[in-house]
Amino acid sequence: MMVLTRRGILGMAAGGVAATLSLGGPARADRVLIVGGGAAGMTAVRVLRRNAPESKLVLVDRYPGRDAAALPAKGVAVFRDEIGDVDWASGTAFGRNGARYGFDRLVLAPGIGFETAGIAGYDLLALDSLAPYWSGAEDEAKLMRRVDALETGSTVVITVPPRPYRFAAGPYLRAARITDRLGVRGKVLLVDANPTLPDEASFDCRVERIVEPVIAVDSRAPSVSTPSGRLTGDLINVIPPQSAGPLARRAGLAAADGWCPVDPASGRSLLRSRAFVIGDAADHPDKTAAAAAAQARRLAEAVV
Ligand SMILES: Cc1cc2nc3c(=O)[nH]c(=O)nc-3n(C[C@H](O)[C@H](O)[C@H](O)COP(=O)(O)OP(=O)(O)OC[C@H]3O[C@@H](n4cnc5c(N)ncnc54)[C@H](O)[C@@H]3O)c2cc1C
């Protein structure tokens, strides 16, 4: 894929055309920086390109996806970098290796982060052996390979974090899929922090479910603990509590609950008027790719 160099973006800026981009407000803004090129960020880039053709769009992602390769040909500068911090006074976002990205408007779409501090024993080893597998299809395939390697009589434990979290129906779908895959070889136990099921989830009655939060894990003698005791399993999939991706907090865009409060009509941050937050990081309860894309379209359609 083509990723523009720092020199590339400076070249674009020098030759760029001044444009007025209001993003729902009266201020002049011709540089829009989009951080995060997942479901939300990529949709925002595409619709902004169409609705505000003269604006300068810059997309930064630590791992730009395959679809980002087509963007430079459409005049969108793409950088593989991780934004570590944001200075609102100067309108600058800082990359890992000293790169600076100036902006008039910042669209943040960093997805989720895991909140493991409240789970005793959740160290780096736990992150590996009791892994969440909660990033997407590739992760799900890795988990299924581990399921296939289980012996007869196995128990798979899946822990469900308190809502909101990414893809609320996901753990229940996963439990049903693993139950199918195991057949007579074993069973699935869901340890669910939520007393009720999400509206969109259907529950497979072959799955055993206990309603309790996870308070500790042990990756050496694989187990999870709830206030009532310790549960062991042959494969343990801990899906930790979640919040907006860590950059949201560092940039001052997250509230005390870890999610970013926004105006639902436009995605504009309620904490910083130059910022927009879309996708799973926003304080919207529906954390799916479909909702992320819809939010991105609303944001981009606010451009006049
Ligand atoms: C197992 C599973 C199955 C799912 N199935 C469905 C489904 O069937 N249908 C559906 O609609 N949704 C589904 N989802 C939910 C969907 O994947 C998410 O809601 C969606 O990906 C959210 O998009 P996003 O753009 O907010 O975040 P992401 O897609 O996670 O994108 C965030 C991007 O930001 C980048 N980033 C983060 N921080 C930085 C930084 N500091 N600097 C630079 N880049 C950064 C990341 O590299 C990433 O590319 C599923 C989720 C899971 C876990």
PDBQT file of the ligand as one rigid body, heavy atoms in Angstrom, charges set to zero:
ROOT
HETATM    1  C1  LIG A 401     -15.735 -10.647  17.213  1.00  0.00    +0.000 C 
HETATM    2  C2  LIG A 401     -16.400  -9.424  16.665  1.00  0.00    +0.000 A 
HETATM    3  C3  LIG A 401     -17.369  -9.542  15.679  1.00  0.00    +0.000 A 
HETATM    4  C4  LIG A 401     -18.029  -8.389  15.201  1.00  0.00    +0.000 A 
HETATM    5  N1  LIG A 401     -18.997  -8.555  14.229  1.00  0.00    +0.000 NA
HETATM    6  C5  LIG A 401     -19.683  -7.447  13.813  1.00  0.00    +0.000 A 
HETATM    7  C6  LIG A 401     -20.727  -7.597  12.849  1.00  0.00    +0.000 A 
HETATM    8  O1  LIG A 401     -21.053  -8.693  12.399  1.00  0.00    +0.000 OA
HETATM    9  N2  LIG A 401     -21.369  -6.457  12.439  1.00  0.00    +0.000 N 
HETATM   10  C7  LIG A 401     -21.053  -5.208  12.908  1.00  0.00    +0.000 A 
HETATM   11  O2  LIG A 401     -21.665  -4.218  12.485  1.00  0.00    +0.000 OA
HETATM   12  N3  LIG A 401     -20.056  -5.048  13.823  1.00  0.00    +0.000 NA
HETATM   13  C8  LIG A 401     -19.375  -6.143  14.295  1.00  0.00    +0.000 A 
HETATM   14  N4  LIG A 401     -18.380  -6.003  15.216  1.00  0.00    +0.000 N 
HETATM   15  C9  LIG A 401     -18.093  -4.644  15.764  1.00  0.00    +0.000 C 
HETATM   16  C10 LIG A 401     -17.169  -3.857  14.855  1.00  0.00    +0.000 C 
HETATM   17  O3  LIG A 401     -15.995  -4.597  14.589  1.00  0.00    +0.000 OA
HETATM   18  C11 LIG A 401     -16.801  -2.530  15.538  1.00  0.00    +0.000 C 
HETATM   19  O4  LIG A 401     -17.950  -1.917  16.065  1.00  0.00    +0.000 OA
HETATM   20  C12 LIG A 401     -16.141  -1.570  14.547  1.00  0.00    +0.000 C 
HETATM   21  O5  LIG A 401     -14.951  -2.151  14.063  1.00  0.00    +0.000 OA
HETATM   22  C13 LIG A 401     -15.823  -0.236  15.207  1.00  0.00    +0.000 C 
HETATM   23  O6  LIG A 401     -15.174   0.603  14.295  1.00  0.00    +0.000 OA
HETATM   24  P1  LIG A 401     -14.223   1.775  14.781  1.00  0.00    +0.000 P 
HETATM   25  O7  LIG A 401     -13.803   2.470  13.527  1.00  0.00    +0.000 OA
HETATM   26  O8  LIG A 401     -14.861   2.555  15.876  1.00  0.00    +0.000 OA
HETATM   27  O9  LIG A 401     -12.988   1.053  15.469  1.00  0.00    +0.000 OA
HETATM   28  P2  LIG A 401     -11.873   0.121  14.795  1.00  0.00    +0.000 P 
HETATM   29  O10 LIG A 401     -12.435  -0.622  13.638  1.00  0.00    +0.000 OA
HETATM   30  O11 LIG A 401     -11.273  -0.657  15.918  1.00  0.00    +0.000 OA
HETATM   31  O12 LIG A 401     -10.807   1.135  14.226  1.00  0.00    +0.000 OA
HETATM   32  C14 LIG A 401      -9.973   1.883  15.073  1.00  0.00    +0.000 C 
HETATM   33  C15 LIG A 401      -8.694   2.205  14.308  1.00  0.00    +0.000 C 
HETATM   34  O13 LIG A 401      -7.980   3.212  15.014  1.00  0.00    +0.000 OA
HETATM   35  C16 LIG A 401      -6.594   2.920  14.972  1.00  0.00    +0.000 C 
HETATM   36  N5  LIG A 401      -5.998   3.613  16.136  1.00  0.00    +0.000 N 
HETATM   37  C17 LIG A 401      -6.374   3.533  17.434  1.00  0.00    +0.000 A 
HETATM   38  N6  LIG A 401      -5.632   4.342  18.198  1.00  0.00    +0.000 NA
HETATM   39  C18 LIG A 401      -4.754   4.957  17.357  1.00  0.00    +0.000 A 
HETATM   40  C19 LIG A 401      -3.717   5.918  17.565  1.00  0.00    +0.000 A 
HETATM   41  N7  LIG A 401      -3.417   6.390  18.797  1.00  0.00    +0.000 N 
HETATM   42  N8  LIG A 401      -2.998   6.349  16.496  1.00  0.00    +0.000 NA
HETATM   43  C20 LIG A 401      -3.284   5.857  15.249  1.00  0.00    +0.000 A 
HETATM   44  N9  LIG A 401      -4.242   4.933  15.007  1.00  0.00    +0.000 NA
HETATM   45  C21 LIG A 401      -4.984   4.491  16.043  1.00  0.00    +0.000 A 
HETATM   46  C22 LIG A 401      -6.526   1.392  15.004  1.00  0.00    +0.000 C 
HETATM   47  O14 LIG A 401      -5.319   0.917  14.443  1.00  0.00    +0.000 OA
HETATM   48  C23 LIG A 401      -7.756   1.012  14.174  1.00  0.00    +0.000 C 
HETATM   49  O15 LIG A 401      -7.437   0.841  12.807  1.00  0.00    +0.000 OA
HETATM   50  C24 LIG A 401     -17.697  -7.109  15.702  1.00  0.00    +0.000 A 
HETATM   51  C25 LIG A 401     -16.695  -6.997  16.673  1.00  0.00    +0.000 A 
HETATM   52  C26 LIG A 401     -16.063  -8.135  17.161  1.00  0.00    +0.000 A 
HETATM   53  C27 LIG A 401     -15.009  -7.985  18.216  1.00  0.00    +0.000 C 
ENDROOT
TORSDOF 0
